[in-house]
Amino acid sequence: MQQTKVDAALAALEEQYADQDPERAELLRRTRRFKASWLELAQALTDARRNGHHQKWGYDAFEDYTRLELKLRPETVDKLTASYSFLHKRAPDVLRRDPLDMPMPSYQSIDFLRRAEERAEEHHDVPDEAMTDLRKRVLEDGAPIATVSRLYKDRLFPVSDAEKLDKDRAALRATASKLKDMLADTKAVPRGVAEEAAAAVGRVLDALGEASPKAA
């Protein structure tokens, strides 16, 4: 497999710190193995943040260290560490699992389960059987996030009618605005047709504006 630019940069840094700072080099190594072993990386990140190692490595903020040196997005780091902490507290047996014997859940699926359990504890409107089934699919079956989200997102993270309406308005407004701009310059249809369509789209935009809450 051809080495990417990011992986090459990480490999170079790993070699640079191999002798002078083995712990720093180890984090770089685990980042390179991220896709195959997210638990190792998550544990190392959790320990590094807890102990403030980024400061001795020349970074004022842990987020700067992970973003600039490890090339990891803040949201990815948050999901990794939160998922690891969740397993440590709620399902420690997964941390001791041999991935050759049982499938290892992805950190995305673990994060979904974590958020679902937090919501269930807060709102008390989630059926126990749904949470039991979700835990089995994630922790035992290792179901991918696409499957987990498709099966449980609407049930465990329902969207209110008001949120759906706001989402529809935003999507319509964006589409209508783009169409109106295209109609102003297009030669694909006769000018008269384009002007008539643009006028209709303008009325849609006016209606969306009127339907939107007015600023105070």
NUGUMI-416397 format. One line per 3 residues: number of its first residue (from 1); their letters; for each residue x, y, z of N, C-alpha, C, O, CB. Coordinates in steps of 0.05 Angstrom, whole numbers, padded with zeros to 5 digits. Glycine has a CB too. Example, Ala and Ser with C-alpha at 12.3 -4.5 7.8 and 13.67 -1.06 7.14 Angstrom:
REM NUGUMI-416397
1> AS> 00264/-00114/00156/00246/-00090/00156/00264/-00066/00156/00285/-00066/00169/00226/-00089/00181 ~ 00257/-00045/00142/00273/-00021/00143/00258/00001/00157/00268/00023/00161/00282/-00012/00114;
REM end
This chain:
REM NUGUMI-416397
1> MQQ> 00017/-00024/00000/00000/00000/00000/00018/00025/00000/00037/00027/00015/-00019/00000/00025 ~ 00011/00044/-00017/00027/00068/-00019/00024/00085/00006/00001/00089/00015/00020/00084/-00045 ~ 00046/00096/00016/00045/00112/00040/00034/00140/00034/00043/00152/00014/00073/00114/00053;
4> TKV> 00015/00150/00050/00005/00176/00045/00024/00197/00056/00043/00191/00071/-00023/00180/00059 ~ 00020/00223/00049/00037/00244/00059/00035/00247/00089/00055/00251/00103/00029/00271/00045 ~ 00010/00244/00099/00006/00247/00128/00021/00224/00143/00034/00229/00163/-00024/00246/00135;
7> DAA> 00018/00199/00132/00031/00177/00145/00062/00180/00144/00076/00173/00163/00023/00151/00132 ~ 00072/00190/00121/00100/00194/00119/00110/00215/00139/00132/00212/00151/00107/00203/00091 ~ 00094/00236/00143/00102/00257/00162/00102/00245/00191/00120/00251/00206/00083/00281/00161;
10> LAA> 00082/00229/00197/00080/00217/00223/00103/00198/00228/00115/00196/00249/00053/00203/00227 ~ 00110/00183/00207/00132/00163/00209/00159/00178/00214/00175/00169/00230/00134/00146/00184 ~ 00162/00200/00201/00187/00216/00204/00189/00227/00233/00210/00226/00245/00188/00239/00184;
13> LEE> 00166/00236/00243/00166/00246/00271/00171/00224/00291/00185/00227/00311/00140/00260/00277 ~ 00159/00200/00285/00163/00177/00302/00193/00170/00304/00203/00165/00326/00147/00153/00292 ~ 00206/00170/00281/00235/00164/00281/00251/00185/00295/00270/00179/00309/00245/00161/00252;
16> QYA> 00242/00210/00292/00257/00233/00305/00256/00231/00335/00276/00236/00349/00244/00259/00296 ~ 00233/00223/00346/00230/00222/00375/00235/00194/00387/00232/00191/00412/00203/00232/00383 ~ 00243/00175/00371/00245/00147/00380/00264/00145/00404/00259/00130/00423/00255/00130/00358;
19> DQD> 00287/00159/00403/00307/00157/00424/00303/00178/00446/00306/00172/00470/00335/00159/00412 ~ 00297/00202/00438/00296/00224/00458/00270/00225/00474/00270/00235/00496/00300/00250/00444 ~ 00248/00214/00463/00223/00215/00477/00205/00191/00468/00188/00195/00451/00208/00242/00473;
22> PER> 00211/00167/00479/00196/00143/00470/00166/00145/00473/00151/00135/00456/00206/00119/00485 ~ 00157/00159/00494/00128/00161/00498/00115/00177/00475/00093/00170/00466/00122/00173/00525 ~ 00128/00198/00467/00118/00215/00445/00119/00199/00419/00100/00200/00403/00135/00241/00442;
25> AEL> 00140/00184/00415/00142/00167/00391/00121/00145/00391/00110/00138/00370/00170/00154/00389 ~ 00114/00135/00415/00094/00114/00416/00066/00125/00408/00051/00111/00395/00093/00103/00445 ~ 00060/00149/00416/00034/00161/00408/00033/00165/00378/00012/00160/00366/00030/00187/00422;
28> LRR> 00055/00172/00366/00056/00175/00337/00053/00148/00324/00039/00145/00304/00083/00188/00329 ~ 00065/00127/00335/00063/00100/00324/00034/00091/00325/00023/00079/00306/00081/00081/00339 ~ 00021/00096/00348/-00007/00087/00351/-00026/00102/00333/-00046/00092/00324/-00016/00090/00380;
31> TRR> -00019/00127/00328/-00035/00143/00309/-00034/00131/00281/-00054/00130/00267/-00026/00172/00309 ~ -00010/00122/00273/-00007/00109/00247/-00023/00083/00245/-00032/00076/00224/00023/00104/00241 ~ -00026/00070/00267/-00041/00044/00268/-00070/00048/00275/-00085/00029/00280/-00028/00025/00288;
34> FKA> -00078/00073/00275/-00105/00082/00285/-00128/00065/00275/-00144/00055/00290/-00110/00110/00278 ~ -00129/00061/00249/-00152/00047/00237/-00154/00018/00246/-00176/00007/00249/-00151/00049/00207 ~ -00131/00006/00251/-00131/-00022/00258/-00133/-00026/00288/-00140/-00048/00297/-00106/-00035/00248;
37> SWL> -00126/-00006/00304/-00125/-00010/00333/-00132/00016/00347/-00115/00028/00360/-00097/-00019/00342 ~ -00157/00025/00345/-00165/00050/00357/-00164/00049/00387/-00160/00070/00399/-00193/00057/00348 ~ -00167/00026/00399/-00166/00025/00428/-00139/00033/00439/-00137/00047/00459/-00174/-00004/00438;
40> ELA> -00118/00024/00426/-00091/00031/00435/-00087/00061/00434/-00077/00073/00452/-00070/00017/00417 ~ -00095/00073/00412/-00093/00102/00409/-00110/00117/00429/-00101/00136/00441/-00100/00111/00380 ~ -00134/00108/00433/-00153/00121/00452/-00141/00120/00480/-00143/00140/00494/-00180/00108/00451;
43> QAL> -00130/00097/00488/-00118/00095/00514/-00095/00114/00518/-00092/00128/00538/-00110/00067/00520 ~ -00078/00115/00497/-00054/00133/00499/-00062/00162/00499/-00050/00178/00513/-00035/00127/00475 ~ -00082/00169/00483/-00092/00197/00483/-00104/00204/00510/-00099/00226/00520/-00112/00201/00461;
46> TDA> -00119/00186/00522/-00131/00191/00548/-00110/00195/00569/-00112/00214/00585/-00149/00168/00556 ~ -00089/00179/00569/-00068/00181/00588/-00052/00207/00584/-00045/00221/00603/-00049/00157/00587 ~ -00047/00214/00558/-00031/00237/00552/-00046/00263/00561/-00034/00281/00572/-00025/00239/00522;
49> RRN> -00072/00264/00556/-00087/00287/00564/-00089/00289/00595/-00086/00311/00606/-00116/00286/00552 ~ -00094/00266/00608/-00097/00267/00637/-00071/00276/00650/-00072/00291/00670/-00104/00238/00647 ~ -00048/00268/00639/-00022/00274/00652/-00009/00300/00641/00012/00308/00649/-00003/00251/00648;
52> GHH> -00023/00312/00621/-00012/00338/00610/00014/00335/00595/00030/00353/00596/-00009/00357/00632 ~ 00018/00312/00582/00043/00308/00568/00048/00329/00545/00070/00335/00538/00044/00280/00556 ~ 00026/00339/00534/00029/00358/00512/00045/00382/00520/00057/00395/00503/00001/00366/00501;
55> QKW> 00044/00389/00545/00058/00413/00554/00089/00409/00553/00103/00427/00545/00050/00421/00583 ~ 00098/00386/00561/00127/00381/00560/00136/00377/00531/00160/00378/00525/00134/00357/00576 ~ 00116/00372/00513/00123/00369/00485/00121/00396/00470/00123/00396/00445/00105/00348/00472;
58> GYD> 00116/00417/00484/00116/00444/00472/00090/00454/00463/00089/00473/00447/00135/00444/00450 ~ 00068/00443/00472/00041/00451/00464/00026/00461/00488/00023/00447/00508/00026/00429/00450 ~ 00015/00485/00487/-00001/00496/00509/-00027/00481/00512/-00036/00477/00535/-00006/00526/00505;
61> AFE> -00039/00473/00490/-00065/00460/00491/-00063/00432/00479/-00049/00427/00460/-00087/00476/00476 ~ -00077/00413/00492/-00077/00385/00482/-00089/00384/00454/-00080/00368/00437/-00093/00367/00501 ~ -00109/00401/00449/-00122/00401/00422/-00102/00409/00401/-00102/00399/00378/-00146/00419/00422;
64> DYT> -00084/00428/00407/-00063/00436/00388/-00044/00414/00382/-00036/00409/00359/-00048/00461/00399 ~ -00036/00399/00403/-00018/00376/00399/-00030/00355/00381/-00018/00346/00362/-00011/00363/00426 ~ -00055/00347/00386/-00067/00326/00370/-00073/00335/00342/-00071/00319/00323/-00093/00316/00383;
67> RLE> -00080/00360/00339/-00086/00371/00312/-00061/00375/00295/-00060/00368/00271/-00102/00397/00314 ~ -00041/00387/00307/-00017/00395/00292/00003/00372/00289/00015/00369/00267/-00004/00418/00305 ~ 00007/00356/00310/00027/00335/00308/00015/00309/00299/00027/00295/00283/00041/00332/00335;
70> LKL> -00007/00301/00311/-00019/00275/00304/-00038/00276/00280/-00047/00256/00270/-00034/00264/00328 ~ -00044/00301/00271/-00062/00305/00248/-00090/00293/00253/-00102/00281/00235/-00050/00292/00223 ~ -00100/00295/00277/-00126/00285/00284/-00145/00309/00289/-00137/00328/00302/-00125/00267/00309;
73> RPE> -00169/00307/00279/-00189/00328/00284/-00198/00327/00313/-00200/00305/00325/-00213/00324/00264 ~ -00205/00350/00324/-00214/00351/00352/-00238/00333/00358/-00239/00320/00378/-00221/00379/00360 ~ -00257/00332/00339/-00280/00316/00344/-00273/00286/00344/-00286/00270/00358/-00301/00321/00322;
76> TVD> -00253/00278/00328/-00244/00250/00328/-00231/00243/00355/-00237/00222/00366/-00225/00245/00305 ~ -00215/00261/00364/-00202/00257/00390/-00222/00254/00413/-00221/00237/00430/-00182/00279/00397 ~ -00242/00272/00412/-00263/00271/00432/-00279/00245/00432/-00284/00234/00453/-00283/00295/00429;
79> KLT> -00286/00236/00408/-00300/00211/00406/-00283/00187/00415/-00293/00169/00428/-00309/00206/00377 ~ -00258/00187/00408/-00240/00166/00416/-00237/00164/00446/-00241/00142/00458/-00212/00169/00403 ~ -00231/00186/00459/-00227/00186/00488/-00253/00181/00503/-00253/00166/00523/-00215/00212/00497;
82> ASY> -00275/00192/00493/-00301/00187/00506/-00309/00158/00503/-00319/00147/00522/-00322/00206/00494 ~ -00304/00147/00480/-00311/00118/00476/-00294/00100/00493/-00304/00080/00504/-00308/00111/00446 ~ -00269/00106/00495/-00251/00090/00512/-00260/00092/00542/-00261/00072/00555/-00222/00099/00510;
85> SFL> -00266/00116/00551/-00274/00120/00579/-00301/00105/00584/-00305/00094/00605/-00277/00149/00585 ~ -00319/00106/00564/-00344/00092/00566/-00340/00062/00570/-00352/00049/00588/-00362/00097/00542 ~ -00323/00050/00553/-00317/00022/00555/-00304/00015/00582/-00310/-00005/00595/-00299/00012/00532;
88> HKR> -00286/00032/00591/-00272/00028/00616/-00292/00026/00639/-00288/00011/00658/-00251/00050/00621 ~ -00313/00043/00638/-00332/00044/00660/-00356/00024/00656/-00364/00012/00676/-00343/00072/00662 ~ -00365/00021/00632/-00390/00007/00627/-00386/-00021/00615/-00403/-00039/00619/-00407/00022/00609;
91> APD> -00364/-00026/00601/-00360/-00052/00588/-00330/-00059/00588/-00318/-00062/00566/-00371/-00052/00559 ~ -00317/-00061/00611/-00288/-00066/00612/-00280/-00092/00599/-00256/-00095/00591/-00279/-00065/00640 ~ -00298/-00111/00597/-00291/-00136/00584/-00283/-00133/00555/-00267/-00148/00544/-00314/-00156/00587;
94> VLR> -00294/-00112/00542/-00288/-00107/00514/-00258/-00099/00511/-00245/-00106/00491/-00306/-00085/00502 ~ -00248/-00085/00531/-00220/-00077/00530/-00201/-00100/00533/-00178/-00098/00524/-00214/-00057/00553 ~ -00210/-00122/00544/-00193/-00146/00547/-00198/-00166/00524/-00186/-00188/00524/-00198/-00159/00574;
97> RDP> -00215/-00159/00505/-00223/-00178/00484/-00201/-00182/00464/-00186/-00163/00457/-00248/-00168/00471 ~ -00199/-00207/00455/-00181/-00213/00433/-00197/-00210/00407/-00216/-00225/00402/-00169/-00243/00435 ~ -00190/-00191/00390/-00205/-00186/00365/-00206/-00209/00346/-00223/-00210/00328/-00194/-00162/00351;
100> LDM> -00189/-00229/00351/-00190/-00253/00334/-00212/-00272/00343/-00222/-00288/00327/-00163/-00268/00335 ~ -00221/-00269/00368/-00242/-00286/00379/-00270/-00273/00376/-00289/-00286/00370/-00237/-00292/00408 ~ -00271/-00247/00380/-00296/-00232/00378/-00291/-00206/00363/-00270/-00194/00366/-00309/-00227/00406;
103> PMP> -00311/-00196/00348/-00307/-00171/00333/-00304/-00148/00352/-00317/-00146/00373/-00331/-00166/00315 ~ -00286/-00129/00345/-00281/-00106/00361/-00299/-00083/00351/-00297/-00076/00327/-00251/-00098/00360 ~ -00316/-00071/00368/-00333/-00049/00359/-00316/-00025/00350/-00295/-00021/00360/-00353/-00041/00381;
106> SYQ> -00327/-00011/00331/-00313/00014/00322/-00318/00035/00343/-00338/00034/00358/-00323/00023/00294 ~ -00301/00055/00343/-00305/00077/00363/-00330/00093/00356/-00342/00105/00374/-00280/00095/00364 ~ -00337/00094/00330/-00362/00109/00323/-00387/00095/00334/-00405/00108/00344/-00364/00111/00292;
109> SID> -00387/00068/00333/-00410/00054/00344/-00411/00056/00375/-00432/00059/00386/-00409/00024/00336 ~ -00387/00055/00387/-00386/00058/00416/-00396/00086/00424/-00410/00089/00444/-00357/00054/00427 ~ -00388/00106/00409/-00397/00134/00415/-00427/00136/00412/-00440/00150/00428/-00383/00153/00396;
112> FLR> -00439/00123/00392/-00468/00123/00389/-00481/00110/00413/-00500/00121/00424/-00476/00108/00363 ~ -00471/00088/00422/-00482/00074/00446/-00479/00092/00470/-00498/00094/00487/-00468/00047/00450 ~ -00456/00105/00473/-00452/00122/00497/-00472/00145/00497/-00484/00150/00518/-00424/00134/00496;
115> RAE> -00476/00158/00475/-00496/00180/00474/-00524/00170/00478/-00541/00183/00491/-00494/00194/00447 ~ -00530/00146/00468/-00557/00135/00472/-00562/00129/00501/-00584/00134/00511/-00560/00109/00455 ~ -00542/00118/00515/-00546/00112/00543/-00548/00137/00560/-00564/00138/00579/-00522/00095/00554;
118> ERA> -00534/00158/00552/-00536/00184/00566/-00564/00195/00563/-00576/00205/00582/-00515/00204/00556 ~ -00574/00193/00538/-00601/00204/00533/-00622/00187/00548/-00641/00198/00558/-00607/00204/00503 ~ -00619/00161/00548/-00638/00144/00562/-00639/00150/00592/-00661/00150/00604/-00631/00114/00557;
121> EEH> -00616/00155/00603/-00615/00161/00632/-00627/00189/00638/-00638/00193/00659/-00586/00160/00642 ~ -00625/00207/00618/-00635/00234/00623/-00665/00237/00618/-00679/00251/00633/-00619/00254/00605 ~ -00675/00224/00597/-00702/00228/00588/-00722/00206/00597/-00746/00211/00599/-00704/00231/00559;
124> HDV> -00712/00182/00602/-00728/00160/00612/-00751/00153/00593/-00772/00143/00601/-00740/00167/00639 ~ -00748/00158/00567/-00769/00152/00547/-00759/00131/00527/-00772/00127/00507/-00778/00177/00533 ~ -00737/00119/00533/-00726/00099/00514/-00732/00071/00525/-00725/00065/00548/-00695/00102/00510;
127> PDE> -00745/00054/00509/-00752/00027/00518/-00727/00011/00526/-00706/00012/00512/-00767/00012/00496 ~ -00728/-00003/00548/-00705/-00019/00558/-00697/-00039/00537/-00673/-00045/00534/-00712/-00033/00584 ~ -00716/-00051/00523/-00709/-00072/00503/-00693/-00060/00480/-00676/-00074/00468/-00734/-00085/00493;
130> AMT> -00698/-00035/00474/-00683/-00022/00452/-00654/-00018/00460/-00636/-00023/00444/-00696/00005/00445 ~ -00650/-00010/00485/-00622/-00006/00495/-00608/-00033/00497/-00584/-00035/00491/-00622/00008/00521 ~ -00622/-00053/00506/-00610/-00080/00509/-00602/-00090/00481/-00580/-00101/00478/-00630/-00100/00522;
133> DLR> -00619/-00087/00462/-00613/-00096/00435/-00590/-00080/00423/-00573/-00091/00409/-00638/-00093/00417 ~ -00589/-00054/00428/-00568/-00037/00418/-00541/-00045/00430/-00521/-00048/00416/-00573/-00007/00424 ~ -00540/-00050/00456/-00515/-00058/00469/-00505/-00085/00457/-00481/-00088/00453/-00519/-00061/00500;
136> KRV> -00524/-00103/00452/-00515/-00129/00440/-00503/-00125/00412/-00482/-00136/00406/-00539/-00148/00439 ~ -00517/-00109/00396/-00508/-00105/00369/-00481/-00091/00368/-00464/-00098/00351/-00528/-00089/00353 ~ -00476/-00072/00386/-00451/-00058/00386/-00429/-00073/00400/-00408/-00077/00388/-00455/-00030/00400;
139> LED> -00434/-00082/00424/-00413/-00094/00441/-00407/-00123/00434/-00384/-00131/00435/-00420/-00092/00470 ~ -00427/-00138/00426/-00423/-00167/00420/-00420/-00172/00391/-00403/-00188/00382/-00446/-00183/00432 ~ -00437/-00159/00375/-00437/-00165/00346/-00417/-00147/00331/-00410/-00153/00308/-00464/-00162/00334;
142> GAP> -00409/-00125/00343/-00391/-00106/00329/-00404/-00094/00305/-00390/-00090/00285/-00366/-00121/00321 ~ -00430/-00088/00306/-00444/-00076/00283/-00431/-00049/00276/-00425/-00033/00293/-00474/-00072/00290 ~ -00428/-00044/00250/-00416/-00019/00241/-00435/00005/00246/-00459/00001/00249/-00410/-00020/00211;
145> IAT> -00425/00029/00247/-00440/00052/00253/-00463/00057/00233/-00484/00066/00241/-00423/00077/00254 ~ -00459/00050/00208/-00480/00054/00188/-00505/00037/00195/-00527/00047/00193/-00470/00046/00160 ~ -00500/00012/00204/-00523/-00005/00212/-00536/00005/00237/-00560/00006/00239/-00513/-00034/00216;
148> VSR> -00519/00012/00257/-00529/00021/00283/-00546/00046/00279/-00568/00049/00290/-00506/00027/00302 ~ -00536/00065/00263/-00550/00090/00259/-00577/00086/00244/-00597/00097/00251/-00533/00110/00243 ~ -00576/00068/00224/-00600/00063/00208/-00622/00050/00226/-00646/00056/00223/-00594/00044/00185;
151> LYK> -00614/00032/00244/-00634/00018/00260/-00644/00034/00284/-00667/00030/00293/-00622/-00008/00269 ~ -00627/00051/00295/-00634/00062/00321/-00635/00093/00322/-00645/00104/00342/-00614/00053/00341 ~ -00625/00107/00302/-00624/00136/00305/-00651/00149/00309/-00654/00165/00327/-00611/00148/00280;
154> DRL> -00670/00141/00292/-00697/00153/00295/-00711/00145/00321/-00726/00161/00332/-00715/00145/00271 ~ -00705/00121/00331/-00718/00112/00356/-00706/00124/00380/-00720/00131/00399/-00717/00082/00357 ~ -00679/00127/00380/-00665/00136/00404/-00658/00165/00404/-00654/00177/00425/-00640/00120/00408;
157> FPV> -00658/00178/00381/-00653/00206/00379/-00674/00219/00361/-00668/00230/00340/-00624/00212/00367 ~ -00699/00218/00370/-00721/00229/00354/-00718/00259/00349/-00710/00274/00367/-00748/00223/00367 ~ -00726/00267/00325/-00725/00296/00318/-00753/00307/00321/-00773/00296/00312/-00714/00300/00289;
160> SDA> -00756/00330/00335/-00782/00342/00339/-00793/00353/00313/-00779/00357/00294/-00780/00364/00360 ~ -00820/00357/00313/-00832/00369/00289/-00821/00396/00283/-00817/00403/00259/-00863/00371/00293 ~ -00815/00412/00303/-00804/00439/00299/-00776/00437/00286/-00769/00452/00268/-00802/00454/00325;
163> EKL> -00760/00417/00295/-00733/00414/00284/-00735/00404/00255/-00720/00414/00238/-00717/00394/00300 ~ -00754/00386/00249/-00758/00377/00221/-00766/00400/00203/-00756/00403/00181/-00779/00355/00220 ~ -00784/00417/00214/-00794/00440/00198/-00771/00459/00192/-00768/00469/00170/-00816/00454/00213;
166> DKD> -00754/00465/00212/-00732/00483/00208/-00712/00471/00188/-00701/00486/00172/-00717/00488/00235 ~ -00708/00445/00189/-00689/00432/00171/-00700/00433/00142/-00685/00439/00123/-00685/00403/00179 ~ -00726/00429/00139/-00739/00430/00113/-00737/00459/00102/-00731/00463/00078/-00768/00421/00114;
169> RAA> -00742/00479/00118/-00741/00506/00110/-00712/00514/00100/-00709/00526/00079/-00749/00525/00132 ~ -00693/00505/00116/-00665/00511/00108/-00657/00498/00082/-00645/00511/00065/-00646/00502/00130 ~ -00666/00473/00078/-00659/00459/00053/-00673/00472/00029/-00661/00475/00008/-00667/00429/00055;
172> LRA> -00699/00478/00033/-00714/00491/00011/-00702/00519/00004/-00700/00526/-00019/-00743/00495/00019 ~ -00695/00534/00025/-00684/00560/00020/-00658/00559/00005/-00653/00574/-00014/-00679/00575/00047 ~ -00640/00540/00012/-00615/00537/-00002/-00619/00528/-00031/-00606/00539/-00049/-00597/00516/00013;
175> TAS> -00637/00509/-00035/-00642/00499/-00062/-00655/00520/-00079/-00648/00524/-00102/-00660/00474/-00061 ~ -00675/00535/-00068/-00689/00555/-00083/-00670/00578/-00090/-00671/00589/-00113/-00713/00566/-00067 ~ -00653/00586/-00072/-00634/00608/-00078/-00615/00600/-00100/-00609/00616/-00118/-00618/00615/-00052;
178> KLK> -00605/00575/-00099/-00587/00566/-00120/-00601/00565/-00147/-00590/00573/-00168/-00576/00539/-00114 ~ -00626/00555/-00147/-00642/00554/-00172/-00647/00581/-00183/-00646/00586/-00208/-00668/00539/-00168 ~ -00654/00600/-00166/-00659/00628/-00175/-00635/00640/-00189/-00637/00653/-00209/-00669/00645/-00152;
181> DML> -00611/00635/-00177/-00586/00645/-00189/-00581/00632/-00216/-00572/00646/-00234/-00563/00641/-00170 ~ -00586/00606/-00218/-00582/00592/-00243/-00601/00602/-00265/-00593/00605/-00288/-00585/00562/-00239 ~ -00626/00607/-00257/-00646/00616/-00277/-00639/00644/-00288/-00646/00651/-00310/-00673/00617/-00264;
184> ADT> -00625/00660/-00272/-00618/00687/-00281/-00597/00686/-00303/-00596/00705/-00319/-00607/00703/-00257 ~ -00581/00665/-00305/-00559/00663/-00324/-00563/00641/-00345/-00547/00640/-00364/-00533/00659/-00310 ~ -00582/00624/-00342/-00584/00601/-00360/-00593/00608/-00388/-00608/00627/-00393/-00603/00581/-00348;
187> KAV> -00583/00591/-00406/-00592/00592/-00434/-00604/00565/-00442/-00609/00560/-00465/-00569/00600/-00453 ~ -00608/00548/-00422/-00618/00521/-00427/-00648/00521/-00433/-00658/00503/-00446/-00612/00503/-00403 ~ -00662/00542/-00424/-00690/00545/-00430/-00695/00573/-00440/-00679/00591/-00435/-00708/00539/-00404;
190> PRG> -00718/00577/-00454/-00724/00604/-00464/-00725/00624/-00442/-00732/00618/-00419/-00750/00604/-00479 ~ -00718/00649/-00448/-00716/00670/-00428/-00743/00674/-00414/-00743/00678/-00389/-00708/00696/-00442 ~ -00764/00673/-00428/-00790/00677/-00416/-00797/00655/-00395/-00807/00661/-00374/-00812/00677/-00437;
193> VAE> -00790/00630/-00402/-00794/00608/-00384/-00777/00612/-00359/-00786/00607/-00336/-00788/00581/-00397 ~ -00752/00620/-00363/-00734/00624/-00340/-00744/00646/-00322/-00743/00643/-00297/-00706/00630/-00350 ~ -00754/00668/-00334/-00764/00690/-00317/-00789/00682/-00302/-00792/00689/-00279/-00770/00714/-00335;
196> EAA> -00806/00666/-00315/-00830/00657/-00301/-00824/00638/-00278/-00835/00640/-00256/-00849/00643/-00321 ~ -00805/00620/-00283/-00796/00602/-00262/-00782/00617/-00239/-00787/00611/-00216/-00777/00580/-00273 ~ -00766/00637/-00246/-00752/00653/-00226/-00772/00668/-00208/-00768/00670/-00184/-00733/00672/-00239;
199> AAV> -00793/00677/-00220/-00814/00692/-00205/-00827/00673/-00185/-00832/00680/-00162/-00835/00704/-00224 ~ -00832/00648/-00194/-00845/00628/-00177/-00826/00621/-00154/-00835/00618/-00131/-00852/00603/-00192 ~ -00800/00618/-00160/-00781/00611/-00139/-00778/00634/-00120/-00775/00630/-00096/-00753/00605/-00152;
202> GRV> -00780/00659/-00130/-00780/00682/-00113/-00803/00682/-00093/-00799/00689/-00069/-00781/00708/-00129 ~ -00826/00673/-00102/-00849/00672/-00083/-00845/00650/-00062/-00853/00654/-00039/-00875/00665/-00099 ~ -00831/00629/-00070/-00825/00608/-00050/-00806/00619/-00029/-00810/00614/-00005/-00811/00583/-00064;
205> LDA> -00786/00634/-00038/-00767/00647/-00019/-00781/00667/-00001/-00776/00668/00023/-00745/00660/-00033 ~ -00800/00682/-00012/-00815/00701/00004/-00832/00686/00025/-00833/00695/00048/-00834/00718/-00014 ~ -00844/00664/00017/-00860/00649/00036/-00843/00637/00058/-00851/00636/00081/-00875/00626/00021;
208> LGE> -00820/00628/00051/-00802/00617/00071/-00793/00638/00091/-00790/00633/00115/-00777/00604/00058 ~ -00788/00662/00080/-00780/00684/00097/-00802/00692/00116/-00797/00698/00140/-00772/00708/00081 ~ -00827/00692/00107/-00850/00699/00123/-00855/00678/00144/-00864/00684/00166/-00874/00703/00106;
211> ASP> -00849/00652/00137/-00854/00630/00156/-00833/00628/00177/-00838/00616/00198/-00857/00604/00141 ~ -00810/00640/00172/-00788/00638/00191/-00793/00657/00215/-00805/00678/00211/-00762/00644/00179 ~ -00784/00649/00239/-00788/00667/00262/-00774/00693/00258/-00751/00694/00248/-00777/00653/00287;
214> KAA> -00787/00715/00265/-00775/00741/00262/-00756/00747/00284/-00760/00740/00307/-00797/00763/00260 ~ -00734/00761/00277/-00715/00768/00297/-00726/00789/00316/-00741/00806/00308/-00689/00778/00284 ~ -00718/00787/00341/-00728/00805/00361/-00715/00832/00358/-00721/00851/00373/-00723/00795/00389;
REM end
